[in-house]
């Protein structure tokens, strides 16, 4: 009933205006849910906290297993690192109990973790080490369906033959195995059937997934998954309107269920980009990147980073085109104004005496003086506005230091050229770009964003050093260059060239800083960066 009411509300919202399309209306709903997502995340955290409290008071290993399993279920589509920890705990307890049913359940947990984080080799290793002969039919169905999904994911990420065909065949085989242990009337059975029908037509697949959405008892997470499938299928048909609608619906449901292991926002951004809505595409791809970073799904990050620069570059191109159009308009207006003034001067010289001409010229000079004062005011406002825009653009692309290098080169080439903005009657505008300040702004944003992700980084970093060598910051929110180097390493950026470009240092300086820091540590040099990578994110 809750799902039905939700869908009815969305349908009513979609029909509320004749001037809006169905996809436009649901995007308004999505924007509202994005603003409220902290509410759903807080509810998720409260459930997890209560489960952890129950786990703390648990006595028997059996109770501990099931409580750890419940905590894992809360984390599995929410945060990979924590999900993996609790999946590992279920495996440890199940091995201690020597209970094959629980061991297979724990292996299913680990299998899901590895699939969701893109660790496909580790997922295959789990399959190769799992024996399900003596477990319940229900657990067999869960296990086989996860195996089918793994090989279907491998099909999507590997287009080379003969591997693709081999993965398809294995996925179908596992689907068949799962179907043997499911009721034909169940949602799970029909979902596996839809997954298995790889060679069906697009229209047949749309019909199947549409029927799944309307099944009684389907929860919001299942609805989100099937809406995402429908969005992709409609995109294959070049039906962008329905593709955007269903992908937005999936994104809404992901937010409501606090699901961050998802592709819906990435696909939505990609579809909106194809539709020409670059502004919304840019916003949703940034949110998708936030989700991927929060969940720590590497293959999702790679997928996002393949489209994010394209979308952002298009947005920058749109800004440049608008700027060029304004420049042309202002140039024409300025030329016409000058011609008009010239005609006035000629006319005054012809009809007035020299004294009158001087007076008129003086009057014109007075007017020009007022105009210049207004122009200076507008210039100041426009410069301030431009700095804010530049800062926003740079912050949205702080992970792409190559773009900063291009921007630096661009401003050097355009140093003596006129820059026009959005105000009328402006002839020319010179923008002074303070690169040093911008880099400091980037570093400040980077420090702030990084410390939000890793609030205990400085403390954990100092644990690697004796007390007298530990770093003390004057400002707890501003990192030193040495700390930024290892912060970038913690984020997975290991190439000294990339670190040097981002920090505006030489590669040799990076080597020197790293060597100096490692020499002071109580950890062996060859293990130091491994210890850095073990520093955990904040929960």
Buried (B, 14 or more C-beta within 10 A) or exposed (E): EEBEEBBEEBEEBBEEEEEBEBBBBBBBBBBEBBEEBEEBBEEBBEBBEEBBEBBEEBEEBEBBBBBBBBBBBBBBBBBBBBBBBBBBBBBBBBEEBEBBBBBBBBBBBBBBBBBBBBBBEBBBBBBEEBEBEEBEEEBBBBBBBBBBBBBBBBBEBEEEEEEBEBBBBBBBBBBEBBBEBBEEEEBBBBBBBBBBBEEBEBEEBBBBBBEBBEBEEBEBBBBBBBBBBBBBBBBEEEBBBBBBBBBBBBBBBBBBBBBBBBBBBBBBBBBBBBBEBBEBBBBBBBBBBBBBBBBBBBBBBEBBBEBBBBBBBBBBEEEEEEBEEBBEEBBEBBEEEEEEEEEEBEEBBEEBEEEEBEEBBEEBEEEEEEEEEEBEEBBEEBBEEBBEEBBEBBBBBBBBBEBBEEBBEEBEEEEEEBBBBEBEEBBBBEBEBEEEEBBEBBBBBBBBBBBEBBEEBBEBBBBBBEEEEBBEEEEEEBBEEBBBBBBBBBBEBEEBEBBBBBBBBEBEBBEEBBEEBBEEBEBEEEEBBEBBEEBEBEE
